[in-house]
Amino acid sequence: MAKIKSWEVSEKFWEKVAPLIPAPERDPNKTYKRKAGGGKKPMNPRQVFEAILYVLRTGCQWKALPKERFGSPSAIHTHFMRWMRAGFFLSLWRAGLAEYDEMEGIAWRWQSIDGAMTKAPLAQESVGRNPTDRGQKRQQTTCSSGRTWCPLFDSRNRSKQTRRESA
């Protein structure tokens, strides 16, 4: 069996997903110039579903979808929004939970969740320097005492003139 990519849909999985996809509906309150079925042929729902999975798995933007593979990114996003409003993804989630419950069993009485909010350990290597750090950091002159900042007058001997007066 050939290994498929993480966003490609196998035949077995598609058989379970296809019945859940909402059928396209025409708005009865809107007047259309063309008859139903006229115009450009609709996109293949499987191709649209694979494109949505591609965005979810890779994290790319909708406009960055490969047109050669999936077609128009804006059309795919339109399908995504329509399917979301129709409750497709919620029904898909519920069907997946029900199937997993049949296979493995879910302990519904006891659940826990865990998480961590930390910086990604490899983020610096993959993204590079911070783009807001454009120039050299300004070095402050040090005082004779070794501190990086000095007041205008020496607190120990106030009778002597200050740096401002000597300049």
ZAMARGU-4260 file (C-alpha; in steps of 0.2 Angstrom, whole numbers, plus 5000, padded with zeros to 4 digits):
<rodrens>
0) 5000/5000/5000 | 5007/5017/4995 | 5009/5030/5008 | 4998/5045/5006 | 5002/5063/5012
5) 4994/5069/5028 | 4981/5080/5018 | 4976/5067/5005 | 4960/5057/5008 | 4960/5038/5006
10) 4945/5030/4998 | 4940/5022/5015 | 4940/5039/5024 | 4931/5047/5009 | 4917/5035/5010
15) 4914/5041/5028 | 4916/5059/5024 | 4906/5061/5008 | 4888/5058/5015 | 4891/5072/5028
20) 4896/5085/5015 | 4881/5097/5013 | 4873/5099/4996 | 4874/5116/4988 | 4858/5126/4990
25) 4851/5140/4980 | 4844/5155/4989 | 4825/5155/4985 | 4824/5174/4989 | 4838/5178/4976
30) 4835/5180/4957 | 4848/5171/4947 | 4852/5175/4929 | 4856/5157/4924 | 4846/5141/4927
35) 4851/5129/4940 | 4866/5119/4933 | 4871/5133/4921 | 4888/5141/4921 | 4905/5133/4927
40) 4905/5116/4934 | 4906/5115/4953 | 4922/5109/4961 | 4924/5091/4966 | 4920/5090/4985
45) 4934/5078/4988 | 4946/5090/4980 | 4939/5104/4991 | 4940/5093/5007 | 4958/5089/5003
50) 4963/5107/5001 | 4955/5111/5018 | 4965/5097/5026 | 4981/5104/5017 | 4978/5121/5025
55) 4975/5113/5042 | 4990/5102/5041 | 5003/5114/5033 | 4997/5130/5042 | 4998/5140/5025
60) 4987/5154/5021 | 4972/5151/5010 | 4979/5162/4996 | 4995/5151/4997 | 4986/5135/4991
65) 4994/5127/4976 | 4982/5132/4962 | 4988/5117/4951 | 4983/5104/4964 | 4968/5111/4972
70) 4961/5125/4961 | 4955/5143/4966 | 4960/5147/4984 | 4946/5159/4986 | 4933/5146/4979
75) 4940/5134/4992 | 4938/5146/5006 | 4920/5150/5001 | 4916/5131/5002 | 4925/5130/5019
80) 4914/5145/5025 | 4898/5137/5018 | 4902/5120/5025 | 4906/5128/5042 | 4890/5137/5043
85) 4881/5121/5038 | 4889/5112/5053 | 4899/5100/5042 | 4914/5100/5053 | 4904/5098/5069
90) 4896/5083/5062 | 4912/5076/5056 | 4920/5078/5073 | 4905/5069/5081 | 4905/5055/5069
95) 4924/5053/5072 | 4921/5052/5091 | 4907/5040/5089 | 4918/5028/5078 | 4933/5030/5090
100) 4921/5026/5105 | 4915/5010/5096 | 4933/5005/5092 | 4943/5009/5108 | 4930/5016/5120
105) 4931/5034/5128 | 4931/5036/5147 | 4917/5049/5147 | 4917/5050/5166 | 4935/5055/5168
110) 4944/5067/5156 | 4959/5079/5158 | 4968/5091/5147 | 4986/5097/5148 | 4995/5110/5139
115) 5010/5122/5140 | 5013/5139/5135 | 5032/5141/5130 | 5042/5147/5116 | 5045/5135/5102
120) 5062/5128/5105 | 5067/5128/5086 | 5059/5145/5082 | 5074/5155/5082 | 5083/5143/5069
125) 5068/5143/5058 | 5063/5162/5058 | 5080/5170/5060 | 5083/5187/5069 | 5070/5198/5076
130) 5066/5210/5061 | 5063/5225/5073 | 5081/5224/5079 | 5088/5234/5064 | 5102/5243/5071
135) 5116/5242/5084 | 5111/5244/5102 | 5116/5261/5109 | 5130/5259/5122 | 5128/5271/5137
140) 5144/5278/5143 | 5149/5272/5160 | 5153/5284/5175 | 5169/5283/5184 | 5160/5273/5197
145) 5157/5260/5184 | 5138/5262/5184 | 5129/5264/5167 | 5120/5280/5172 | 5125/5294/5183
150) 5116/5309/5191 | 5120/5327/5186 | 5129/5330/5202 | 5140/5319/5213 | 5130/5315/5229
155) 5145/5314/5240 | 5152/5331/5236 | 5139/5343/5232 | 5149/5359/5234 | 5160/5355/5218
160) 5153/5360/5202 | 5142/5348/5192 | 5146/5341/5175 | 5133/5352/5167 | 5142/5368/5174
165) 5159/5362/5168 | 5153/5359/5150
</rodrens>
